[in-house]
């Protein structure tokens, strides 16, 4: 049981692909699983290549079936290499959270 004075904030529970994963091929989407639905206004998920250049993707959207899941879709299959996902969300209580995680694509497009 949590202390009633403790404030629990939105947190990133997991990702697909998982942080540190080496994938055999480009992922069709990049999905973040949060502990609660973030406010989508102010939510950003950006993908950068190993050189820090942004990779074209869709805007971040919440999954219609589960608003705790937010995802982006790369505009084109990702070339082999290292990638970093940078994310920023705003919790329902107004607190901003941010972070990043890396993954690698080993196979061809």
C-alpha positions in Angstrom: 0.0 0.0 0.0 1.4 3.4 -1.0 1.8 6.3 1.3 -1.2 8.7 0.7 1.3 11.6 0.6 3.3 9.9 -2.2 2.7 11.4 -5.7 2.9 8.8 -8.4 3.9 10.2 -11.8 3.5 8.8 -15.3 6.4 6.5 -16.2 7.6 4.6 -19.2 7.0 0.9 -18.5 8.4 -0.6 -21.7 9.1 -0.1 -25.4 8.9 -2.0 -28.6 11.6 -2.5 -29.8 13.0 -2.9 -26.3 15.8 -0.7 -25.3 19.2 -2.1 -26.3 17.7 -4.6 -28.8 19.4 -5.5 -32.0 16.7 -6.2 -34.6 17.2 -8.4 -37.6 15.1 -5.9 -39.8 13.5 -2.5 -39.6 10.6 -2.3 -37.1 7.2 -1.4 -38.6 6.5 0.9 -35.7 8.1 2.2 -32.5 5.7 1.8 -29.5 6.1 3.2 -26.0 4.0 1.8 -23.1 3.3 4.2 -20.2 1.8 3.7 -16.8 -1.1 6.0 -17.6 -2.3 7.8 -20.7 -0.3 10.9 -21.4 -1.8 14.2 -22.7 -1.3 13.9 -26.4 -1.0 17.7 -26.8 2.6 18.2 -25.9 3.6 14.6 -26.4 6.5 14.1 -28.9 8.4 11.0 -30.0 11.4 11.5 -32.3 13.7 9.1 -33.9 17.4 9.9 -34.6 20.1 8.0 -36.4 23.6 7.3 -35.1 24.7 10.8 -36.4 21.9 12.5 -34.5 19.9 13.3 -37.6 16.1 13.1 -37.2 14.5 10.3 -39.2 11.1 11.0 -40.9 8.2 9.4 -39.0 4.5 10.0 -38.4 3.5 12.2 -35.5 3.1 10.4 -32.2 -0.4 9.0 -31.7 -2.1 7.1 -28.9 -3.4 3.6 -29.6 -7.2 3.7 -30.0 -7.6 0.6 -27.9 -5.2 1.6 -25.1 -4.3 5.3 -24.7 -1.3 4.3 -22.5 0.4 3.2 -25.7 1.9 5.8 -27.9 3.6 5.0 -31.2 5.3 6.4 -34.3 5.8 4.8 -37.7 9.0 5.4 -39.8 8.3 7.0 -43.2 10.5 4.4 -44.8 12.1 1.1 -43.6 15.2 1.9 -41.4 18.6 1.2 -42.8 21.0 -0.9 -40.8 22.5 1.1 -37.9 22.0 2.5 -34.5 18.9 4.6 -33.6 17.8 6.7 -30.6 14.2 7.4 -29.6 13.7 10.7 -27.8 10.4 11.1 -26.1 8.6 13.7 -24.0 5.1 13.4 -22.6 2.9 15.4 -20.2 1.1 13.4 -17.6 -2.6 14.1 -16.8 -1.4 16.0 -13.7 0.7 18.4 -15.9 4.1 17.0 -15.0 6.4 16.6 -18.0 8.5 13.4 -18.4 11.2 12.8 -20.9 13.8 10.2 -21.8 15.4 8.2 -24.6 16.4 4.7 -25.5 18.5 3.1 -28.2 18.1 0.1 -30.5 19.9 -1.2 -33.5 18.8 -2.5 -36.9 21.2 -5.2 -38.2 19.4 -6.5 -41.2 18.6 -5.0 -44.6 15.5 -3.0 -45.3 
